Amino acid sequence: TAQTIPDNAIIIGFHLDVVTAFNSAGSATIAIGPATDDPDGILAATAFDNAALVAATQVGGIPANSKKLTAARSLLVTVAGAALTSTFGKMYIYIQYIEGN
């Protein structure tokens, strides 16, 4: 279920729990970040078959481009380079943030 990150939140960490591996007939990349503010700030464009995105993988870290949100935002998952196939994979994204002023 999509959740909204509140206005002025500062993202300080994330965790990706890949349940089903992603598939593509091409060179698809996946990026994750808050829409508008930093669409690849949590995960920069990463090849779909990278070790961070294979099934049964849990990856966590600190966003490379951590910054304060300028409004309440949903996360944006961007697929580029090529389409994912019909068995496109599944992951849960967990975000840690503190509420700023």
Beta strands, then each sheet from edge to edge (+ up, - down):
strand 1: 9-20
strand 2: 29-34
strand 3: 43-47
strand 4: 57-61
strand 5: 75-80
strand 6: 90-99
sheet 1: 4+ 1- 6+
sheet 2: 3+ 2- 5+
end
